[in-house]
Amino acid sequence: MIKFFGKDKIRVIHSVQELTKTEYAIAFRVGDGDFHYVKRGKNGVWYHKPGSNTIRRIKREEVFADEWTSPGGFITYNSKLVLLAVHE
């Protein structure tokens, strides 16, 4: 992603405290042949859109849990959690 978007647009971070005022956070995971990401809004609330479902809030505890599970439990996202800072 960094290669595609460029280092001036996206970077890996270790904590949301590293965000600047012009960035937002994305949490990204891979699992079972698929990927999923969660976006942190400027209001500090995390959101995601699982599959064809509507956009939903997701609790911080769920974002930083050891794994994510898709609605219905069909896919488990259990890779290392990667936090990204995306410049607006």
C-alpha positions in Angstrom: 0.0 0.0 0.0 2.8 2.4 0.8 4.5 1.6 -2.5 1.2 2.3 -4.3 0.0 5.4 -2.5 3.4 6.8 -1.6 5.2 7.6 1.6 3.7 11.2 1.5 0.1 9.7 1.6 0.3 6.7 4.0 2.7 5.4 6.7 2.9 2.7 9.3 2.4 3.8 12.9 2.4 2.0 16.2 -0.2 4.1 18.1 -2.9 6.6 17.2 -1.0 9.1 19.3 1.4 9.4 16.4 -1.3 10.9 14.1 -0.9 14.5 13.0 -3.9 16.8 12.7 -4.1 16.1 8.9 -4.1 12.3 9.2 -6.6 9.6 10.2 -5.9 6.0 11.2 -6.7 2.7 9.4 -6.3 -0.6 11.2 -5.7 -3.5 8.7 -5.8 -7.3 9.0 -5.6 -10.3 6.7 -7.1 -13.7 7.1 -8.6 -16.7 5.3 -7.9 -15.3 1.8 -9.5 -11.9 2.5 -8.7 -8.6 4.2 -10.5 -6.1 6.3 -9.9 -2.6 7.5 -11.3 -0.3 10.1 -11.2 3.5 9.9 -10.9 5.9 12.9 -12.9 9.0 12.4 -11.7 12.5 13.4 -14.1 12.1 16.4 -12.0 9.2 17.7 -14.7 6.6 16.8 -13.8 3.5 14.9 -16.0 2.5 11.9 -16.0 -0.5 9.5 -18.1 -1.9 6.7 -18.2 -5.6 6.7 -19.0 -7.0 3.3 -22.3 -5.7 1.8 -23.5 -4.5 5.3 -23.9 -0.9 6.2 -21.1 1.2 7.9 -21.0 0.4 11.6 -19.3 1.6 14.7 -16.8 -0.8 16.2 -15.6 -0.6 19.8 -11.9 0.2 20.3 -11.5 -3.1 22.3 -12.7 -5.0 19.2 -10.3 -3.2 16.9 -7.3 -4.1 19.1 -8.5 -7.7 19.9 -6.3 -10.6 18.9 -8.5 -11.3 15.9 -11.6 -10.1 14.0 -14.4 -12.3 12.8 -16.8 -11.5 10.0 -20.5 -11.4 10.6 -21.7 -15.0 10.6 -18.2 -16.2 11.6 -17.3 -17.2 8.1 -13.9 -15.4 8.0 -11.3 -14.9 10.8 -8.9 -12.1 10.4 -6.0 -13.1 12.6 -2.9 -11.6 11.0 -0.8 -9.0 12.8 -2.7 -5.8 13.2 -1.1 -3.0 11.1 -1.9 0.6 11.9 -1.6 3.1 9.1 -1.7 6.9 9.2 -3.4 8.3 6.0 -2.8 11.9 5.1 -6.0 13.6 4.0 
